[in-house]
Amino acid sequence: MATAFLSAQRSKDPRTQVGACIVNEENKIVGIGYNGMPVGCHDDEMPWGRDSDNILETKQLYVCHAELNAVLNKNSADVKNCTIYVALFPCNECAKVVIQSGIKEVVYYSDKYKDKPEFVASKKMLDMAGVKYRQHIPKQKQILIDFTAIDAMTGTNVKEVLKADQTSF
């Protein structure tokens, strides 16, 4: 789950950052994704809002969800029998991707939209397809990445690296 949350940090969405991580039966990562615009669609030229009288001026019709990107970014032939870790319970469109790709289990952190039709439909499809889902209960409240320890171990200065590469998060 921590990898899903970390990948979410790469999202350019100013309001909602969602990440997904797919692991195989050996718990090896085979795919990572986050919500973002399709390849070739520039983030700064696309709408990121959720509310507008014109749906074409909202992100809904454009953003690729983390689950889809994780499946598309996979580093193996397929993701059959894998588990996907996601920050938010998958919507109906992502449930279709999960089912069609052969993923066997969804582990989610939050189900805050559970009463919306898209998520009720998602559960219905996952149940019918035999895809298990469960909420992740964290064993600890935070994960600290101590770059000072990494700097000492690698002989690198993270401040210099970040200054040289402004695309890092």
NORFENCOR-V950243 format. One record per pair of residues at least 12 apart in sequence whose ideal C-beta (glycine too) atoms are under 6 Angstrom apart, sorted by the first residue. I is the first residue (numbers start at 1). J is the second residue. If there is no record, write none. Layout:
[[I;J] [I;J]]
//
This chain:
[[1;85] [1;136] [2;143] [3;21] [4;19] [4;20] [4;21] [4;85] [4;86] [4;87] [5;19] [7;19] [7;32] [7;34] [8;34] [8;87] [9;169] [10;34] [11;34] [11;35] [11;36] [12;43] [13;35] [13;48] [14;48] [18;35] [18;66] [18;87] [18;88] [19;34] [19;66] [19;87] [20;33] [20;66] [20;67] [20;70] [20;84] [20;86] [21;85] [22;70] [22;79] [22;82] [22;84] [23;83] [24;82] [25;81] [30;74] [30;75] [30;76] [31;70] [31;73] [31;74] [32;70] [33;66] [33;69] [33;70] [33;73] [34;66] [35;63] [35;65] [35;66] [37;62] [38;64] [46;62] [47;59] [65;94] [67;90] [67;94] [67;97] [68;97] [71;97] [71;101] [79;101] [79;103] [80;102] [81;104] [82;103] [83;105] [84;103] [84;106] [85;107] [86;108] [87;109] [88;110] [89;108] [89;111] [89;119] [90;122] [91;118] [91;122] [92;118] [92;121] [92;122] [95;122] [95;125] [95;126] [99;129] [105;132] [106;133] [107;134] [107;136] [109;136]]
//
